[in-house]
Amino acid sequence: MRIGICDDQKEIREILTDKVKKYYPAEDIAVYSSGEELLAARKLPDILFLDVQMPEKDGMETARELRKRDRQMIIIFVTVTEDYVFQSFDVGAFHYLIKPLEEEKFEEVLQKAVRQVRERDSEDAGTGKERQSLIVTSKGQHITVPVQEIVYAEVFNRKIILHTMDADIEYYGKLKELEKKAGEDFYRPHRAYLINLNFVRKYNAGAIYLKRGQALVAKQNYHDFVKCYLRFNQRKGKG
């Protein structure tokens, strides 16, 4: 597990680091002095303590960009004012702590956050699934994309576009390589498309309609797709 601390004040970064180490000395701690530094990181934290009032890119703006890359990250805002509490709901914040930090409250929030991450990982392990993520480079940024959040991928102008429920991420790559990494919940109905079977709503001989967007089906692949989708539903206990 990686716990991140992002604050423009060195003193606060050191205080938070010491507090995290006190309760979870064995966990990986990553420290960032700005939103820009955090967003440039190749690997994002599972839990993040994020200052709201920072120069240039503030905490709210940073959180909005983070959510495009990682919807599951636990974000805990740390700031001196309650003025941004309601805005924090818009980016799915886990909690909102006021400086100076109360030791008891900090411990309570951190322990709940760690417990949630461990329970989530345990559920994945219980189903025999490893939580897979792709790290792609898009528009100069390294972006972590959880595989299970990809609705479908398509090839367009020599780029791959990953479509999630709330973002479209373009990068240079090969669909064949993505297909190998994606796993058994994905199917390639057409040379230009790879779909996540979890998001299928309906289909016919020409197209597969997903919860967001649609993909083409090559004529020669249709019957194989139907068989694959039926097996998928049986595996998931839906059929």
DAZI-V136671 format. One record per residue. N is the residue number from 1. BURIAL is + if it has 9 or more other ideal C-beta (glycine too) atoms within 8 Angstrom, else -. Layout:
<<N	BURIAL> <N	BURIAL>>
This chain:
<<1	+> <2	+> <3	+> <4	+> <5	+> <6	+> <7	+> <8	-> <9	-> <10	-> <11	-> <12	+> <13	+> <14	-> <15	+> <16	+> <17	+> <18	-> <19	+> <20	+> <21	+> <22	-> <23	+> <24	+> <25	-> <26	-> <27	+> <28	-> <29	+> <30	+> <31	+> <32	+> <33	+> <34	+> <35	+> <36	-> <37	+> <38	+> <39	+> <40	-> <41	+> <42	-> <43	-> <44	+> <45	+> <46	-> <47	+> <48	+> <49	+> <50	+> <51	+> <52	+> <53	-> <54	+> <55	-> <56	-> <57	+> <58	+> <59	+> <60	+> <61	+> <62	+> <63	+> <64	+> <65	+> <66	+> <67	+> <68	+> <69	+> <70	+> <71	+> <72	-> <73	+> <74	+> <75	+> <76	+> <77	+> <78	+> <79	+> <80	-> <81	-> <82	-> <83	-> <84	+> <85	-> <86	-> <87	-> <88	+> <89	-> <90	-> <91	+> <92	-> <93	+> <94	+> <95	+> <96	+> <97	+> <98	+> <99	-> <100	-> <101	+> <102	-> <103	-> <104	-> <105	+> <106	+> <107	+> <108	-> <109	+> <110	+> <111	+> <112	+> <113	+> <114	+> <115	-> <116	+> <117	+> <118	+> <119	-> <120	+> <121	+> <122	-> <123	-> <124	+> <125	+> <126	-> <127	-> <128	-> <129	-> <130	-> <131	+> <132	+> <133	-> <134	+> <135	+> <136	+> <137	-> <138	+> <139	-> <140	-> <141	+> <142	+> <143	+> <144	+> <145	+> <146	+> <147	+> <148	+> <149	+> <150	+> <151	+> <152	+> <153	+> <154	+> <155	+> <156	-> <157	-> <158	-> <159	+> <160	+> <161	+> <162	+> <163	+> <164	+> <165	-> <166	-> <167	-> <168	-> <169	+> <170	+> <171	+> <172	-> <173	+> <174	-> <175	+> <176	-> <177	-> <178	+> <179	+> <180	-> <181	+> <182	+> <183	-> <184	-> <185	+> <186	+> <187	+> <188	+> <189	+> <190	+> <191	-> <192	-> <193	+> <194	+> <195	+> <196	+> <197	+> <198	-> <199	+> <200	+> <201	-> <202	-> <203	+> <204	-> <205	-> <206	-> <207	+> <208	+> <209	-> <210	+> <211	-> <212	-> <213	-> <214	-> <215	+> <216	+> <217	+> <218	+> <219	-> <220	-> <221	+> <222	+> <223	-> <224	-> <225	+> <226	+> <227	-> <228	+> <229	+> <230	+> <231	-> <232	+> <233	+> <234	+> <235	-> <236	-> <237	-> <238	-> <239	->>
